[in-house]
Structure formats: C-alpha cells, structure tokens
Amino acid sequence: MTTTRGCSGLGGGKLSAARKHIESRGPAGAEAQNVPWAPLLCYHGFCMTAHVYVSPKKTVLDPQGETIRSALAGLGFQGVEAVRQGKHFELQLNARLSAEEARAEVERIAKEVLTNPVIEEFTFRLEAGPEPAPGSPMEK
C-alpha cells in the first residue's frame, strides 16, 4: 500500500487563520451565527478535501485496464503501453480537523472502507481550498 501525503496549504496561511478564528469563537460563536458546530465542513470559504485514489495492486491482473489499453490501440493511440483502471473518491472533511487528524482519518477510511486490501492499494492527498461551487456534488 502506498500513501501519498501531500498537503496543499494545510496548517498555514489562510486556512490556519480561518481555523484559529473558528477555535476562538467556539461553539457559542457558531450558534450565534446560526451555524451548526458539529457538522462544520467549510468556514468562511475554506474547506479541507481528501482525494483518495484506489487501484489494483501491481501483482493483480487488471482486465478493465487491459480492455481500455486494447481499445486505445484499436483507435490508433500507439503510445500507450499499459493502463491501470481505478477509483477516485473525494471526501469533504470537517474544518475543525488538524492536518494530522485529517491524514489519520482519511488513511483509516481508505484502509477499512474504500479498499479491498487483498487486491487493491491506495494513495491520497489532502488539499485546502475554496468552498465547492453551487450545484457541485460536494456542495453542502
């Protein structure tokens, strides 16, 4: 199993300032703004998102990947030697999690829920970013 733990901006800059603001206001500050504290995902436009990529282990045959490679060759794409097919999961994380807590939570979710450890491996990355666009699947 491979875990990639790149963090874009976590723990510093604007997200850190937003988190300090959240912590300084506490639950009472959130309630005063009619914002439920427990399910807080985004705060003043800042969110934490985990991208989890699951694919078959290199030692496991990937018939879907082979079918895709064959179809690409049939369509004239001669530069593709191999294809590994996988899944991508995007998790919107609670804004109160620290970067380390988020890493631990995502790794546990990936190991226990998103993968079959016998035949699959995963990588993930965390990113801090703006609130999801209206109408997107990740909109709250």
C-alpha positions in Angstrom: 0.0 0.0 0.0 1.3 3.4 -0.9 0.1 6.6 0.8 0.9 10.0 -0.6 0.5 12.7 2.0 0.9 15.9 0.1 -0.9 18.8 1.7 -1.6 21.9 -0.3 -1.6 24.8 2.2 -2.7 22.8 5.3 -1.6 24.2 8.6 -0.5 27.6 7.3 -1.7 30.7 5.6 -5.4 31.5 5.2 -6.7 28.1 6.3 -4.7 28.4 9.6 -6.1 31.8 10.2 -9.6 30.6 9.5 -9.1 27.6 11.9 -7.8 30.0 14.6 -10.9 32.1 14.1 -13.2 29.1 14.4 -11.4 27.9 17.6 -11.5 31.4 19.1 -15.3 31.7 18.5 -16.0 28.2 19.8 -19.5 26.6 19.6 -21.2 29.7 21.1 -19.8 31.9 18.2 -21.1 29.4 15.6 -24.5 29.2 17.3 -24.8 32.9 17.3 -24.4 32.9 13.5 -27.0 30.0 13.2 -24.2 27.7 12.1 -24.3 24.1 13.5 -21.0 23.4 15.1 -20.7 19.6 14.8 -21.1 19.2 11.0 -18.9 22.2 10.2 -17.3 21.5 6.8 -16.4 24.9 5.5 -15.8 28.2 7.3 -15.7 31.5 5.5 -14.9 29.7 2.2 -12.2 27.4 3.5 -12.6 23.6 3.3 -10.4 20.6 3.5 -10.8 17.9 0.8 -9.2 14.5 0.6 -8.7 12.8 -2.7 -8.3 9.1 -2.4 -7.2 7.0 -5.4 -7.7 3.2 -5.3 -6.3 0.9 -7.9 -5.5 -2.8 -8.3 -2.1 -3.9 -6.8 0.6 -4.3 -9.4 0.6 -8.0 -8.8 -3.2 -8.3 -9.6 -4.4 -8.6 -13.2 -6.4 -5.6 -14.3 -8.8 -6.9 -17.1 -10.6 -3.5 -17.3 -7.2 -1.7 -17.8 -6.2 -4.2 -20.4 -9.6 -3.7 -22.3 -9.0 0.0 -22.2 -5.4 -0.3 -23.5 -6.6 -2.6 -26.3 -9.4 -0.2 -27.3 -6.9 2.7 -27.3 -4.6 0.8 -29.6 -7.6 0.0 -31.8 -8.4 3.7 -32.0 -4.8 4.5 -33.2 -3.3 5.5 -29.8 0.0 3.7 -30.2 1.9 5.4 -27.4 0.1 3.7 -24.5 1.9 0.6 -23.1 -0.4 -0.2 -20.2 -3.5 1.0 -18.4 -4.4 0.5 -14.7 -8.1 1.3 -14.0 -9.0 2.6 -10.6 -11.4 4.7 -8.5 -11.3 8.2 -7.2 -13.1 9.3 -4.0 -13.4 12.9 -2.9 -14.1 13.4 0.8 -15.1 16.8 2.2 -13.6 16.9 5.7 -14.7 18.7 8.9 -13.0 22.1 9.0 -12.1 21.5 12.7 -9.7 18.7 11.9 -6.0 19.4 12.1 -3.8 18.3 9.1 -2.5 15.3 11.2 -6.1 14.3 12.3 -7.3 14.6 8.7 -4.4 12.3 7.4 -5.2 9.7 10.1 -8.9 9.8 9.4 -8.5 9.5 5.6 -6.0 6.7 5.9 -8.3 4.8 8.2 -11.3 5.3 5.9 -9.2 4.2 2.9 -7.9 1.1 4.7 -11.2 0.0 6.3 -13.9 1.1 3.8 -12.7 2.1 0.4 -10.2 -0.7 -0.5 -10.1 -4.4 -0.5 -6.5 -4.8 0.9 -6.1 -8.2 -0.7 -6.2 -6.9 -4.2 -6.2 -3.0 -4.0 -3.8 -0.3 -2.9 -4.5 3.4 -2.4 -2.8 6.8 -2.3 -4.3 10.0 -1.1 -3.7 13.7 -0.9 -5.2 16.5 1.2 -5.9 19.9 0.0 -7.3 23.1 1.4 -9.4 25.0 -1.0 -12.5 27.1 -1.5 -16.0 26.0 -0.8 -17.5 23.8 -3.5 -19.3 25.5 -6.3 -23.1 25.7 -6.1 -24.6 22.6 -7.7 -21.4 20.5 -7.5 -21.6 17.0 -5.9 -19.5 18.3 -2.9 -21.8 21.2 -2.2 -23.1 21.0 1.4 
